[in-house]
């Protein structure tokens, strides 16, 4: 297992993601740079500059959204970007062994898992047993959403709340607290806009992101 992280700061890593998303939006992506030679180099190890924890939605592939090459991102994906023991273990590996300086929780508008959680909250809608596990994890972060808002407004707010809730869980874990105290990582939340392809970054970082 690798123990040396990339020679890049969290702020520099975030700027690379921002620039990659701009290339994606502008149609100037660089995916043709992948060669057999580069694959051979990657076979010896990985040094991703950022960890992306996102939703499994097929329309939100982080490597394309951020125009990142093979080996540049450590990606963890699960419906609704909800925390679990398995996810926590993957994130811990990224922090402890890969030493990625930036951790991004990437939600997206219109998230079906978040919509299911809202429906359960509003009307007690029943979900299939395994989906219910996801919904229950999301519900914990949706307190205080005004029921008088339109369904679209509620969903938009809930998606953002869910990202912030996941960020909080990472930051408040023993591993997250230790790394944040070291001052070597940054946590950042973002929302991918399906219709435009743009990533909207949430205000704040680290513990101030909540």
N, C-alpha and C positions, 0 to 999 in steps of 0.2 A: 504494500500500500504506500502511495506517495505521501510524503510529509512536507515537501517544499511547495509553497503556494506560488502563484504568479507574482511577478515583480511589478505590481500595479496597486494603486490605492483604491479605496472604495469610490471616491469621487471620480477618479479616472475611469473606473469600470462603469459607473453610471453614465458618464459622458459617452463612452463607447456604445452603450445601449441606445442612448438618445440619437446618436449619429446613425446607428444601424437602422433604427426605425424610420429616420428621415430618408435613408436610401430606399427602404422598402416602399415608402409612400411615393417617392419620386421615380420608381421604376428603374433604379440604378444599382440593383443588388449585385453581389459579387460571387454568386454561387458557382460560376464557371472556373473559379480558382482551385477547386478540388481536383487533385491529380493522384495517380497511383503512388508517386513518390511521397506526397504528403500523407497518404494513408499509411505508408510504411513507417514514417516518422512517428505518427500517432500511436502505432502499435506498441511502442516502447513505454508509453505512459501518457497521462493526461494532466494538464494544468489549466483548467477552465478559470476564466477571470470573474465569473459570476455564477451564482446559483439562482435558478428561476423555479419557484414553486407555483404552478398554475393549474388551471382546470383542464380536464381531459377533452373538452370540446374540440371536435375535429377542425374547427375553423380558426383555432388559436395556437398554431405551432410556434413556440418561442424562437426556434432557430431561424425561421423565415421572417417572423415579425421584427426581429432585431438584426436580420441579415448577418447572422453569426455563422462562422465556419465550424467544421467538425472539430470537436475538442475544446471549443471556446466557452460553452455553457454546460453546466451540470443541471439537468432538468428533471424535476419531480412533478408528476401530474396525477391528479385524482379529481373526480367530479366535485365541483364546488370548492376546489382548493381547501379541503377540510383536513384538519390534523388527525393523525392516528399514530399508534406506536410505530408502525412501519414507516410512515412519513417522517416522524421525528428521528428515527434511526438513520434514514437517508440524509436528512439535513445535518445530523450530527457528524456523519461521515464527511460531508462536504466541508464542514467547519473544522473538524479535527485533523483530517488527513489531506484533503485537497486545499485547505486554507483559503477558500475563496473569500475575498474581502467584502463582497456585496451579496446580500440576500434580498431577492425581490419576490413579493407575493403578487401574482398577476391574476386579477379577476377580469371579467369581461361583461359588457352590457348584455341584458337578456338571458343571463345564466339560468338554465333550466333547473339546476339543483336549488338555487336560491329561490326561484319562483315556486318550486314545490314546497319549500319551507314556509314561504309566505301564505300559500294556500292552506297548509296545515294549520298555521297560526290563525288565519281568518275563519276557517270553516271546519277545522278538525278533519280535513281530508285524510283518508287512509292511504298509506304508501306501502309498497311491497317491503318485506322485512329488511332486506339489505339496504334498500333506498332509505328506509326509515332511519337507519344508523347515520347516514349522511345528513338527512334532514335535522335530526336531533342535534348534531354537531353545529349546524348552521344557526338553528333557533337560538342558541345561547348568546349569539352576538346581535340579535335583532330587536332587543328591548327598546322601547321608546319611539318606534316608528308611528307617525300620526296616521290613524286609520281613515282620516278624512281626506288624505291625499289621493290622487288618482292612482289606479293600479300601476300605470307606467312610472309615476313618480315614486311610489312605494318600492317598486322593483329596483329602480336606479339607486335609491338610497340604501336599500338592503344589500345590493352588490358591494357598495362601498363599505358599509358596516361589516360585511363578512370579511373583506380584505383586512380591515383594521383589526377585527377580532382574531384573525389568524396571525397577524403581526404581533399582537399582544401575547398570544400563546407562545410564540417563538421567543419573544423577548423575556418573558417571565419564566421560561424553563431554566433549570440550573445551568445548562450548557450555554444558553443564550445570554444569561446574566454574566457569566464568566467572560465570554468573548466581548461583550459590550464594555465591561469594566476594563478590559485590556486596551480598548480603544482601537481595535484592529478591524472591526467590521461595521457595516452600516446595514440597517434594515430599511427597505423602501417598498411602498405599495404603489401599484399601478392598475389602471382599468383600460382594457383593450376595447376600442370602439369597432364593432363588427362592420358597420357600414363604411367607415372611412379608412380603417386600418391603423389609425393613430393610437398610441398609448398615452393616456392621460395620467400624469404622475400626481399622486396625492401629496398634499402639503406635509412638510416635516419629514424627519428621518429618525432612525433609532427610537428611543422611548418617546420622543416628541411627536411621533407619527400617529399617536392614538388620541 
